[in-house]
């Protein structure tokens, strides 16, 4: 069976030869220089409904100062789920870690839904070279001549 002929033929899960990254050129070089190989862009997201909790909290706690712990707990759960899904995608690529992670929170549907998205670059350690991080204490040498 022949491969896709154009972008509209691509199906979810397609893995081509090239990878995507949100790293700048300098960040990319620094990662490679330290013995890591960028594997690809990974993402995790979730959408939490907060409608009933939000309305209940506004009615009871709206006139008081202090943290709305139930609301904070929902935000933590949504963020943790998005990060876990991003880590799962990195695991699927055989990565050792994810760098350059950006977490975005967006409120939708009259602020009753919260979407949390985590995006980063999956990396794998492939070995060192002459430019590996130093072991022990570092020191700065400034030439005086």
C-alpha positions in Angstrom: 0.0 0.0 0.0 1.4 3.4 -1.0 1.9 6.2 1.6 -0.1 9.4 1.8 0.1 11.7 -1.2 -0.8 14.9 0.6 -1.4 16.2 4.1 -5.2 15.6 3.8 -4.5 11.8 3.6 -2.8 11.7 7.0 -4.5 9.7 9.7 -4.0 10.0 13.5 -0.9 8.1 14.7 1.1 8.8 11.5 4.8 8.7 12.2 7.0 10.1 9.5 10.8 10.5 9.4 10.9 14.1 10.5 10.0 15.2 14.0 8.5 18.4 15.4 9.9 20.5 18.2 9.1 23.7 20.0 12.8 24.3 20.8 14.7 27.3 19.4 17.8 26.6 17.4 20.0 27.4 20.3 18.1 25.2 22.7 18.2 22.4 20.1 22.0 22.7 19.8 22.4 22.7 23.6 20.4 19.6 24.0 22.3 17.7 21.3 25.6 19.1 22.7 24.9 17.5 26.1 24.2 14.1 24.6 20.5 14.1 24.2 18.5 13.4 21.0 15.2 15.3 20.5 12.6 12.7 19.6 9.6 14.8 18.8 6.8 17.1 20.1 4.6 15.5 22.6 1.3 16.8 24.0 -1.3 15.9 26.6 -4.6 17.6 27.3 -7.9 17.3 29.1 -11.1 19.2 29.5 -12.6 19.4 33.0 -16.2 20.5 33.6 -16.5 22.8 36.6 -20.0 24.0 36.1 -21.7 22.4 39.2 -18.8 22.9 41.5 -18.3 26.5 40.3 -22.0 27.4 40.8 -22.1 25.8 44.2 -18.9 27.5 45.3 -20.0 30.9 44.1 -23.2 30.5 46.1 -21.6 29.5 49.3 -18.1 30.9 49.4 -18.4 33.8 47.1 -18.6 36.4 49.9 -15.6 35.1 51.9 -11.9 35.5 51.6 -9.6 32.6 51.1 -8.8 29.7 48.8 -11.6 27.8 47.1 -9.9 24.4 47.7 -12.4 22.4 45.6 -11.7 24.7 42.6 -7.9 24.5 43.2 -8.2 20.7 43.5 -9.9 20.5 40.1 -7.2 22.6 38.5 -4.5 20.3 40.0 -6.2 17.2 38.8 -6.7 18.6 35.3 -3.0 19.7 35.1 -1.7 16.4 36.4 -3.8 14.5 33.9 -2.6 16.6 31.0 1.1 16.1 32.1 0.5 12.3 32.5 -0.9 12.1 29.0 2.1 14.1 27.6 4.5 11.7 29.5 2.7 8.8 28.0 3.3 10.1 24.4 7.0 10.6 25.3 7.1 7.0 26.6 5.7 5.8 23.3 8.6 7.5 21.5 11.1 5.8 23.8 12.1 9.1 25.4 13.9 9.6 28.7 12.3 12.9 29.5 10.5 16.0 28.2 11.9 19.5 28.1 10.6 22.9 27.2 7.2 22.1 28.6 4.5 24.7 28.2 1.2 24.4 30.1 -1.8 26.4 28.9 -5.1 26.7 30.7 -8.1 27.9 28.8 -11.7 28.4 30.1 -14.5 27.6 27.8 -18.3 27.3 27.7 -19.0 30.3 30.0 -16.1 29.4 32.2 -17.7 26.0 33.1 -15.1 24.0 31.2 -11.3 24.2 31.7 -8.9 22.8 29.1 -5.4 22.1 30.2 -2.8 21.5 27.5 0.8 20.4 28.1 3.3 20.5 25.2 7.0 19.8 25.2 9.9 18.1 23.3 10.6 14.5 24.2 14.3 13.7 24.5 16.5 10.6 24.8 20.0 10.3 26.2 22.3 8.9 23.5 25.7 9.4 25.1 28.3 11.9 25.8 31.0 13.7 24.0 33.6 16.2 24.8 31.0 18.8 25.8 29.3 16.8 28.6 28.4 18.6 31.8 31.2 18.9 34.2 31.4 16.7 37.3 32.1 18.4 40.6 32.5 22.1 41.1 32.7 24.4 38.1 35.1 27.3 37.8 35.3 30.4 35.7 38.6 31.4 34.1 39.0 34.9 32.8 42.1 35.6 30.7 43.9 38.8 31.8 46.0 39.2 28.7 
